[in-house]
Amino acid sequence: MSTADTIAIVRPVPDSIGSCELTHVERTPIDLETARSQHRIYTETLEGLGCEIVVLPPLHDHPDSVFVEDPAFVLDELAVIARSGAESRRGEADSVAEVLALHRPCHAIRSPGCIDGGDVIVIGRTLYVGHSTRTNAEAHRQLRDLLDPLGYRVRVVPLRDCLHLKTGATAISDDAVLCNPGWVPPSTFEGLRIVECHPDEPFSGNVVRVGRTLVADSAWRRTNDRLAEAGFEVAEVPLGELTKAEGSVT
């Protein structure tokens, strides 16, 4: 999901999702109808939390296109249009940019820079940006050139064991982060409150914050319980088939 104000941008699950890019998980069969049912529940949950839903047209020739967070990320002042480190995903950005351009000025990352929106966590005026198989140093440089004049700091987070920074961590409030310490060192977020994922649920570090509610994968019950115990309201959605595509809630 990508958000601008209370808008949630989503895209239907493509027919080709079974041919998605995989980096850190083994390929297993994806049940297309179940994946679509789970995505409908996810979309309905966002709508129920007050989001205005914008549905992009399906891109059946792009197996990962349901994961609309990666082609862009949004700040108060502008939207950054990504250039994915996965060449197969570079055709996804144009339709996302068309929608975001209705709400923000858009700035595109240029070759040889590569970045996925899943590698960007924004907390206040700080951007934590992964250095991963999808996001490179040239993209970090371009972001600094673009955002330093606006008062943002770009902090680079080296990654090795997970696809994106948001695979292992996500912001859960203005001063707190959900984090898998095995993939993203909690020291990355110095000065912020940390809620650690349950050690038996390494993929549970990804949630979507909508107002006061965190939308989370229902598979990760122990981590979701930790969030509830920490005072957060959690809305659970089933995402098991999309998890097989190395996807998650954002």
C-alpha positions in Angstrom: 0.0 0.0 0.0 1.1 3.6 -0.7 -0.6 6.5 1.1 -1.0 10.2 0.6 -3.1 11.8 3.4 -6.0 9.2 3.9 -5.7 7.8 0.4 -4.8 4.1 0.0 -3.5 3.1 -3.4 -4.0 -0.6 -4.2 -3.7 -2.8 -7.3 -5.3 -6.2 -7.9 -3.3 -9.4 -7.7 -2.1 -10.2 -11.2 -2.6 -13.5 -12.9 1.2 -13.9 -13.0 1.9 -13.6 -9.3 3.3 -17.1 -9.2 6.3 -15.9 -11.3 7.1 -13.1 -8.8 10.7 -12.1 -7.9 12.1 -14.0 -4.8 15.3 -13.3 -3.0 15.2 -14.7 0.6 12.3 -17.3 0.4 11.8 -20.5 -1.4 9.2 -20.6 -4.2 6.0 -22.4 -3.3 2.7 -22.5 -5.2 0.4 -19.5 -4.7 -3.3 -20.0 -4.8 -4.5 -17.2 -7.0 -8.1 -17.0 -5.8 -7.1 -17.2 -2.1 -4.5 -14.4 -2.8 -7.2 -12.3 -4.3 -9.6 -13.0 -1.5 -7.0 -12.0 1.1 -6.2 -8.8 -0.9 -9.9 -7.9 -0.9 -10.1 -8.3 2.9 -7.0 -6.2 3.2 -8.5 -3.4 1.0 -11.8 -3.6 2.9 -9.9 -3.2 6.2 -8.2 -0.1 5.0 -11.5 1.3 3.8 -13.1 0.5 7.2 -10.3 2.5 8.9 -11.3 5.6 6.9 -9.0 5.4 3.9 -10.2 6.5 0.5 -9.3 3.6 -1.8 -7.8 4.2 -5.2 -7.6 1.0 -7.3 -5.1 1.0 -10.0 -5.6 -1.2 -13.1 -4.1 -4.7 -12.9 -0.7 -5.3 -14.5 -0.8 -9.0 -15.4 2.6 -8.9 -17.1 4.2 -7.7 -13.9 4.0 -10.5 -11.3 4.9 -8.3 -8.3 2.6 -5.4 -9.2 0.2 -5.9 -6.3 2.9 -4.6 -4.0 2.4 -0.9 -4.8 4.5 0.4 -2.0 7.7 -0.2 -3.9 7.3 2.1 -7.0 7.1 5.3 -4.8 7.1 6.8 -1.4 5.3 10.0 -0.2 6.5 12.9 2.0 4.5 16.0 3.0 6.2 18.1 0.3 6.6 15.6 -2.6 6.4 12.0 -3.9 9.5 10.2 -4.9 9.1 7.8 -7.8 11.3 4.8 -7.5 13.5 3.0 -10.0 13.5 -0.6 -8.8 16.6 -2.6 -8.5 14.6 -5.5 -10.0 14.4 -4.7 -13.7 11.1 -6.7 -14.0 9.4 -4.2 -11.8 10.3 -1.0 -13.5 7.1 -0.9 -15.6 5.0 -0.5 -12.5 5.9 3.1 -11.5 4.1 5.1 -14.2 0.6 4.4 -13.2 1.4 5.0 -9.5 3.1 8.3 -10.4 -0.1 9.4 -12.4 -2.2 9.1 -9.2 0.4 10.7 -6.9 0.9 13.6 -9.3 -2.7 14.6 -8.4 -1.6 15.2 -4.8 2.1 16.0 -4.8 4.9 17.2 -7.0 6.8 14.1 -8.2 10.5 13.5 -8.4 11.9 10.4 -10.1 15.1 8.6 -9.1 17.3 8.4 -12.2 19.6 5.7 -13.5 22.0 4.4 -12.3 20.1 5.0 -9.0 17.9 2.1 -7.8 15.4 2.2 -4.9 12.3 0.4 -3.8 9.8 2.1 -1.5 10.0 -0.9 0.8 13.5 0.2 1.7 12.3 3.6 3.1 11.0 4.3 6.6 10.0 7.9 7.3 9.9 9.1 10.9 9.6 12.8 11.4 12.3 14.5 9.3 14.5 11.4 9.1 14.5 8.8 6.3 15.9 5.4 7.2 16.9 4.0 3.8 18.0 0.4 3.2 21.1 -0.5 1.2 19.9 -3.8 -0.3 19.7 -5.8 -3.5 17.0 -3.3 -4.6 18.4 0.1 -3.3 21.9 1.4 -4.0 24.3 4.1 -3.0 23.5 6.3 -6.0 19.9 6.4 -4.9 21.0 7.5 -1.4 23.0 10.3 -3.0 20.1 11.5 -5.1 17.8 11.4 -2.1 20.2 13.5 -0.1 20.5 16.1 -2.9 16.8 16.3 -3.2 15.8 16.2 0.5 18.6 17.9 2.4 17.4 21.4 1.3 13.9 20.4 2.7 15.4 19.6 6.1 15.4 15.8 5.9 18.1 13.5 7.0 18.9 10.3 5.1 20.3 7.5 7.2 21.5 4.5 5.3 20.8 1.0 6.8 22.9 -1.9 5.4 20.8 -5.0 4.9 21.9 -8.6 4.3 19.3 -11.1 5.5 16.0 -9.5 4.3 14.6 -8.1 1.1 13.7 -4.6 2.2 14.2 -2.5 5.3 10.5 -2.7 5.9 10.7 -6.5 5.8 12.4 -6.2 9.2 11.1 -3.0 10.7 8.3 -0.4 10.3 7.2 2.7 12.1 4.3 2.2 14.5 4.0 5.7 15.8 5.8 9.0 15.6 8.4 7.7 18.2 8.2 3.9 18.0 9.3 1.1 15.7 8.4 -2.5 15.4 11.7 -4.3 14.7 13.1 -7.8 14.1 16.5 -7.4 15.8 18.0 -10.3 13.9 17.6 -8.4 10.6 17.7 -4.7 11.6 19.7 -3.7 14.6 17.5 -1.8 17.1 20.4 0.7 17.5 19.5 1.9 14.0 16.6 3.7 15.6 18.4 5.4 18.4 16.2 7.5 20.6 13.0 5.7 19.5 10.9 3.2 21.4 11.4 -0.3 20.1 8.9 -3.2 20.1 10.7 -6.4 19.1 9.1 -9.1 17.0 8.7 -12.4 18.6 11.8 -14.5 17.8 9.7 -17.3 16.2 8.1 -14.8 13.8 10.9 -13.2 11.8 8.6 -11.8 9.1 6.3 -10.1 11.5 8.1 -6.7 11.5 5.9 -5.2 8.8 2.7 -3.4 9.6 0.7 -0.5 8.2 -0.1 2.4 10.4 -3.5 3.9 9.7 -4.3 6.6 12.3 -4.1 4.9 15.7 -4.5 1.4 14.3 -1.8 -1.0 13.0 -2.9 -3.4 10.2 -0.9 -6.6 10.7 -0.8 -10.1 9.2 -2.9 -12.4 11.3 -0.3 -15.2 11.0 2.0 -13.4 13.5 -0.2 -13.7 16.6 2.6 -13.5 19.2 4.1 -10.3 17.7 0.6 -8.8 17.4 0.0 -9.7 21.1 3.2 -7.8 21.9 1.9 -4.7 20.0 -1.4 -4.9 21.9 0.5 -5.2 25.2 2.5 -2.1 24.2 -0.8 -0.2 23.9 -1.4 -0.4 20.1 -4.7 -1.2 18.5 -4.1 -4.1 16.0 -6.4 -5.0 13.0 -5.4 -8.4 11.7 -5.8 -9.5 8.1 -4.9 -12.9 6.5 -2.0 -12.5 4.0 -0.6 -16.0 3.8 -0.6 -16.3 0.0 0.9 -12.9 -0.5 3.6 -13.8 2.0 4.7 -16.6 -0.4 5.5 -13.8 -2.9 7.9 -12.2 -0.3 5.2 -9.6 0.3 3.8 -8.1 3.4 1.3 -5.6 4.7 2.8 -2.4 3.4 
